[in-house]
Amino acid sequence: MPSLVKWLQHAISHRAKATLTHGRTRLDSDPGRSAAQRAFLDDVLQVLLVHDYDRNVADHHASLLAHVRRTGSKRGAHDLIVAAAARATNRIVVTTDKRAGFDELPNVTARIITA
């Protein structure tokens, strides 16, 4: 896992943390696998820095909101928070969700992971 964590640059947004934490409620019904999944998620959350939704992130979020309204492009509200946190901290959004269009937002760098 250290190479994955290094690649992720040791940070996630509060929104991404909420998604991971929510994921713990939807784990495998098998108790053994569920415990292993929970332990993995706990380990991930212990090593990654969680960026606050601070004034800097809020400013980037407002700018991205203005951009999508101006261009008429639809984006998920939570996706814009993730993008704003990445942009405010000069980080890369790593996602499997190509439809979110992170790479189409101004000054947002995204890396799409495919299966």
Rosetta blueprint (number, residue, H / E / L):
1 M L
2 P H
3 S H
4 L H
5 V H
6 K H
7 W H
8 L L
9 Q L
10 H L
11 A E
12 I E
13 S E
14 H H
15 R H
16 A H
17 K H
18 A H
19 T H
20 L H
21 T H
22 H H
23 G H
24 R H
25 T H
26 R H
27 L L
28 D L
29 S L
30 D L
31 P H
32 G H
33 R H
34 S H
35 A H
36 A H
37 Q H
38 R H
39 A H
40 F H
41 L H
42 D H
43 D H
44 V H
45 L H
46 Q H
47 V H
48 L L
49 L E
50 V E
51 H E
52 D L
53 Y L
54 D L
55 R H
56 N H
57 V H
58 A H
59 D H
60 H H
61 H H
62 A H
63 S H
64 L H
65 L H
66 A H
67 H H
68 V H
69 R H
70 R H
71 T H
72 G L
73 S L
74 K L
75 R L
76 G L
77 A H
78 H H
79 D H
80 L H
81 I H
82 V H
83 A H
84 A H
85 A H
86 A H
87 R H
88 A H
89 T L
90 N L
91 R L
92 I E
93 V E
94 V E
95 T E
96 T L
97 D L
98 K H
99 R H
100 A H
101 G L
102 F H
103 D H
104 E H
105 L L
106 P L
107 N L
108 V L
109 T E
110 A E
111 R E
112 I E
113 I L
114 T L
115 A L
